[in-house]
Amino acid sequence: MLGDAEWPKVADAVIEAGVKENEIRAAPRLLGQVDVAGKVVSGDAMQTQRALSAQIVEHGGEYLWIVKENQPTLRMDIETLFMSQGTPGTPTDFRTARTLDKGHGRIEQRRLTASSALNAYLDWPYVGQVLKMERESYDGRPQHMRSEIVYGITSLPAAKAAAARLMALVRNHWSIENGLHYRRDVTFQEDACRMQSRTAAQVLAVLNNLTIGVIRHLGWNNAAEARRFFAARIGEALSHILCCPS
């Protein structure tokens, strides 16, 4: 999953992965169709690749990746750095931002810590900072407290992205999963679709992306509600698709 971490609401480009091609090989082709200059490209652990990182920065963009076990050395280096935080004799270059959200019967606390201490050490192109995101959610029942720690790496230096901005970028990245992929897979039922034609499946993905982009542009936050609304107003739905954007 790749996305523009600053503007996560609309899909800018879609390509079909080949039969023997995974996301790692398809991602450079996808980004070749998009002007990444001035943008922050975010991705899940599968996109955390050296060549893709270099490609983005050398075309004027910035990257923000989630780091997991598919990059074991990188993840261990980042985890070790943050485990040493507060220990005498260790780096003191740590910057932290916190948020606390309440809603839907749940309290969620997030803390992001960023550091540039590994910039000269890591074997990674154009690294600007590494980060650790901690999330805790609580719905009022002690046994239902959930916690998660996620590590990341970005080309954005501290001068361009303080901890608060990095937190916003990470949250925007997660919103792509909720705002686009979940809606396509569940609300628009792509996962339940049994199309045999690869071309038809690709066309369906493009149309669903277009539909989601239009309803978000119109101010709808609930895609299922928007589908029901426009299902009874086909003419109005077509007018929004065919008219010039405002």
C-alpha positions as CSV (number, residue, x, y, z in Angstrom):
1,M,0.0,0.0,0.0
2,L,1.5,3.3,-1.1
3,G,-0.1,6.7,-0.5
4,D,0.5,10.4,-0.3
5,A,0.8,11.0,3.4
6,E,-0.1,14.6,3.1
7,W,-3.2,14.1,1.0
8,P,-4.5,10.6,1.6
9,K,-8.1,10.9,0.4
10,V,-7.8,10.2,-3.4
11,A,-5.9,7.5,-5.4
12,D,-3.6,9.2,-7.9
13,A,-2.7,6.2,-9.9
14,V,-3.5,2.5,-10.2
15,I,-1.5,-0.3,-12.0
16,E,-2.1,-4.0,-12.4
17,A,0.6,-6.2,-10.9
18,G,1.8,-9.0,-13.2
19,V,1.0,-12.7,-12.6
20,K,4.5,-13.2,-11.2
21,E,4.9,-9.7,-9.8
22,N,4.4,-8.6,-6.2
23,E,4.1,-5.1,-4.8
24,I,7.8,-4.7,-4.4
25,R,8.4,-4.9,-8.1
26,A,5.2,-3.0,-9.0
27,A,5.8,0.0,-6.8
28,P,8.6,1.6,-8.8
29,R,6.4,1.3,-12.0
30,L,3.5,2.9,-10.1
31,L,5.6,5.8,-8.8
32,G,6.9,6.3,-12.3
33,Q,3.4,7.4,-13.3
34,V,3.1,10.0,-10.5
35,D,4.9,13.3,-10.0
36,V,6.3,12.7,-6.5
37,A,8.1,16.1,-6.3
38,G,7.2,17.9,-3.1
39,K,5.2,14.9,-1.8
40,V,5.7,12.5,1.1
41,V,5.1,8.9,-0.1
42,S,4.2,6.5,2.7
43,G,4.0,2.8,2.6
44,D,3.6,-0.4,4.6
45,A,6.5,-2.7,5.5
46,M,6.6,-4.3,2.0
47,Q,7.5,-1.0,0.4
48,T,10.4,-0.5,2.9
49,Q,13.1,-1.0,0.2
50,R,16.3,0.8,-0.5
51,A,15.8,1.2,-4.2
52,L,12.3,2.6,-3.9
53,S,13.5,5.0,-1.2
54,A,16.3,6.3,-3.5
55,Q,13.9,6.6,-6.4
56,I,11.5,8.8,-4.5
57,V,14.1,11.2,-3.1
58,E,16.0,11.4,-6.4
59,H,12.7,12.5,-8.1
60,G,12.1,15.3,-5.5
61,G,9.9,13.5,-3.0
62,E,10.2,12.2,0.5
63,Y,9.4,8.8,1.9
64,L,7.9,7.5,5.1
65,W,8.0,3.7,5.7
66,I,6.8,1.3,8.4
67,V,9.6,-1.0,9.4
68,K,8.9,-4.6,10.3
69,E,10.5,-8.0,10.3
70,N,11.0,-8.1,6.5
71,Q,14.0,-5.7,7.2
72,P,15.3,-7.4,10.3
73,T,18.6,-5.6,10.7
74,L,17.0,-2.2,10.2
75,R,14.2,-3.0,12.6
76,M,16.7,-4.2,15.3
77,D,18.8,-1.1,14.9
78,I,15.8,1.2,15.4
79,E,14.4,-0.8,18.2
80,T,17.7,-0.9,20.0
81,L,18.1,2.8,19.8
82,F,14.7,3.5,21.4
83,M,15.2,0.9,24.0
84,S,18.4,2.8,25.1
85,Q,16.4,6.0,25.5
86,G,17.2,7.5,28.9
87,T,20.1,5.3,29.6
88,P,23.3,7.2,30.6
89,G,25.8,7.5,27.8
90,T,23.3,6.9,25.0
91,P,22.2,9.5,22.4
92,T,20.0,12.3,23.7
93,D,18.6,13.3,20.3
94,F,15.0,12.3,21.0
95,R,11.9,14.4,20.1
96,T,8.4,13.4,21.3
97,A,4.8,14.4,20.4
98,R,1.6,13.1,22.1
99,T,-2.1,13.1,21.3
100,L,-5.1,12.0,23.3
101,D,-8.4,11.3,21.5
102,K,-11.8,10.5,23.0
103,G,-14.7,9.2,21.0
104,H,-17.1,6.3,20.3
105,G,-16.7,5.1,23.9
106,R,-12.9,4.8,23.6
107,I,-9.8,6.7,24.7
108,E,-6.8,6.4,22.5
109,Q,-3.4,7.8,23.4
110,R,-0.5,8.0,21.0
111,R,3.1,9.0,21.5
112,L,5.7,9.3,18.7
113,T,9.4,9.6,19.4
114,A,11.8,10.5,16.6
115,S,15.6,10.6,16.4
116,S,18.3,11.5,13.9
117,A,21.0,9.6,15.9
118,L,21.2,6.7,13.4
119,N,21.5,8.8,10.3
120,A,25.3,8.2,9.8
121,Y,25.1,4.6,11.0
122,L,22.2,3.1,9.0
123,D,22.9,1.5,5.6
124,W,19.8,3.2,4.1
125,P,19.6,5.9,1.4
126,Y,18.7,9.4,2.3
127,V,17.6,8.6,5.9
128,G,16.6,11.7,7.8
129,Q,15.0,10.3,11.0
130,V,13.8,7.1,12.6
131,L,10.7,6.9,14.7
132,K,8.7,4.9,17.2
133,M,5.0,5.2,17.5
134,E,3.2,3.8,20.6
135,R,-0.6,3.5,20.7
136,E,-2.8,2.6,23.6
137,S,-6.6,2.4,23.4
138,Y,-9.0,1.8,26.3
139,D,-12.7,1.5,26.2
140,G,-13.4,1.6,30.0
141,R,-12.9,-2.1,30.7
142,P,-9.4,-3.0,32.1
143,Q,-9.3,-6.3,30.2
144,H,-9.9,-4.4,26.9
145,M,-6.8,-2.2,26.9
146,R,-4.8,-2.6,23.7
147,S,-1.3,-1.4,23.0
148,E,0.9,-1.4,19.9
149,I,4.4,-0.3,19.0
150,V,5.3,0.5,15.4
151,Y,8.7,1.6,14.1
152,G,9.4,3.7,11.0
153,I,12.0,5.5,8.9
154,T,11.8,8.6,6.8
155,S,13.9,10.8,4.6
156,L,12.4,13.9,6.2
157,P,15.0,15.6,8.4
158,A,14.1,17.1,11.8
159,A,14.2,20.6,10.4
160,K,11.4,19.8,8.0
161,A,9.4,17.4,10.2
162,A,9.2,17.7,13.9
163,A,7.7,14.8,15.9
164,A,4.2,16.3,15.7
165,R,4.3,16.4,11.9
166,L,5.6,12.9,11.7
167,M,2.7,11.7,13.9
168,A,0.2,13.4,11.6
169,L,1.9,11.8,8.6
170,V,1.7,8.3,10.2
171,R,-1.9,8.8,11.1
172,N,-2.7,9.9,7.6
173,H,-1.0,6.8,6.3
174,W,-3.2,4.6,8.5
175,S,-6.2,6.6,7.2
176,I,-5.5,5.3,3.7
177,E,-6.2,1.8,4.9
178,N,-9.4,2.9,6.6
179,G,-10.5,5.5,4.0
180,L,-9.6,3.8,0.8
181,H,-8.7,0.1,1.0
182,Y,-11.3,-0.9,3.6
183,R,-14.0,0.9,1.7
184,R,-13.0,-0.8,-1.5
185,D,-12.7,-4.2,0.1
186,V,-15.7,-4.1,2.4
187,T,-18.1,-1.3,1.5
188,F,-17.7,-1.7,-2.2
189,Q,-17.3,-5.5,-1.7
190,E,-14.2,-6.0,-3.9
191,D,-13.1,-8.9,-1.7
192,A,-16.4,-10.7,-2.4
193,C,-16.1,-10.1,-6.2
194,R,-15.4,-13.2,-8.2
195,M,-14.4,-11.7,-11.6
196,Q,-12.6,-13.9,-14.0
197,S,-11.3,-11.2,-16.2
198,R,-8.2,-9.3,-15.0
199,T,-9.1,-6.3,-17.2
200,A,-12.6,-6.1,-15.8
201,A,-11.1,-6.3,-12.2
202,Q,-8.7,-3.4,-13.0
203,V,-11.5,-1.3,-14.4
204,L,-13.6,-2.0,-11.3
205,A,-10.8,-0.8,-9.1
206,V,-10.4,2.4,-11.1
207,L,-14.2,3.1,-10.9
208,N,-14.3,2.4,-7.2
209,N,-11.4,4.8,-6.6
210,L,-13.2,7.4,-8.7
211,T,-16.4,6.9,-6.7
212,I,-14.6,7.2,-3.3
213,G,-12.7,10.3,-4.5
214,V,-16.0,12.0,-5.6
215,I,-17.9,11.2,-2.4
216,R,-15.0,12.4,-0.2
217,H,-14.8,15.6,-2.3
218,L,-18.5,16.1,-1.7
219,G,-17.9,15.9,2.1
220,W,-19.2,12.4,2.8
221,N,-17.3,10.6,5.5
222,N,-19.6,7.5,5.5
223,A,-19.2,5.7,2.2
224,A,-22.0,3.2,2.8
225,E,-24.4,6.1,3.6
226,A,-23.3,7.9,0.4
227,R,-23.9,4.8,-1.7
228,R,-27.4,4.5,-0.4
229,F,-28.1,8.2,-1.0
230,F,-26.9,8.2,-4.6
231,A,-28.4,4.8,-5.4
232,A,-31.8,6.6,-5.2
233,R,-30.5,9.7,-7.1
234,I,-28.6,8.3,-10.1
235,G,-28.9,11.6,-12.1
236,E,-27.4,13.6,-9.3
237,A,-24.5,11.0,-9.0
238,L,-23.7,11.2,-12.7
239,S,-23.8,15.0,-12.6
240,H,-21.1,15.0,-10.0
241,I,-18.9,12.7,-12.0
242,L,-19.4,14.5,-15.3
243,C,-19.1,18.1,-14.2
244,C,-15.9,20.1,-13.8
245,P,-14.4,19.9,-10.3
246,S,-15.0,23.0,-8.2
